[in-house]
Amino acid sequence: MKVKLDIECTPAEARAFFGLPDVKPLQETMMKEIENRMMQGLSAMDPEQMMKTWMPATMQGFEQLQRFWGQLAAGAMDPTKK
């Protein structure tokens, strides 16, 4: 035996029927918060601010890389180290 039911209802009616909460107010609140955070993040996209943020870490990494290659070269030049 096969039974087929076609139910026409809106998503809100289906949620109410199954006892699920309406998350639209929560979603709207969260979207506003996300929008605010994104707008605040755009202020950090200022080129001058980005350079101030990135340069110290970049220069430190570059100096570490130079030291690494220097130590590697010094080790290769010294035949007593293996």
C-alpha positions in Angstrom: 0.0 0.0 0.0 1.3 3.4 -0.9 0.1 6.7 0.6 1.1 10.0 -0.9 0.3 13.4 0.8 0.9 16.7 -0.9 0.8 19.6 1.6 1.0 23.2 0.4 2.2 25.6 3.0 4.6 28.4 3.5 7.9 27.9 5.3 6.5 29.8 8.3 3.5 27.5 8.5 5.7 24.4 8.3 7.9 25.7 11.1 4.9 26.3 13.3 3.4 22.9 12.5 6.7 21.1 13.5 7.2 23.4 16.5 10.4 24.9 15.2 11.3 28.4 16.4 11.2 31.4 14.1 14.9 32.4 13.6 14.3 35.4 11.4 14.8 38.0 14.3 18.0 36.3 15.3 19.2 36.1 11.8 18.5 39.8 11.2 20.4 40.7 14.4 23.3 38.6 13.5 23.5 40.0 10.0 23.5 43.6 11.4 26.4 42.6 13.7 28.3 41.0 10.8 27.8 44.1 8.7 29.1 46.3 11.5 32.2 44.2 12.0 32.9 44.1 8.2 32.6 47.9 8.1 35.0 48.2 11.0 37.4 45.8 9.2 37.3 48.0 6.1 38.9 50.8 8.1 41.9 48.5 8.6 42.2 48.2 4.8 43.7 51.7 4.7 47.1 51.2 3.0 49.0 53.2 5.6 47.5 51.2 8.4 48.2 47.9 6.7 51.9 48.8 6.2 52.2 49.7 9.9 50.7 46.4 10.9 52.6 44.2 8.5 56.1 45.7 8.3 57.4 44.7 11.8 56.5 41.1 11.3 57.7 41.1 7.7 61.1 42.7 8.6 61.6 40.3 11.5 60.8 37.3 9.3 63.2 38.6 6.6 66.0 39.0 9.3 65.4 35.5 10.5 65.6 34.2 6.9 68.9 36.0 6.4 70.3 34.5 9.6 69.2 31.1 8.6 70.9 31.3 5.2 74.0 32.8 6.8 74.3 29.9 9.3 73.7 27.4 6.5 76.4 29.0 4.4 78.8 29.1 7.3 78.2 25.5 8.1 78.8 24.5 4.5 82.1 26.4 4.4 83.4 24.8 7.6 84.7 21.2 6.7 85.0 20.2 10.3 81.2 20.3 10.9 79.2 17.4 9.6 
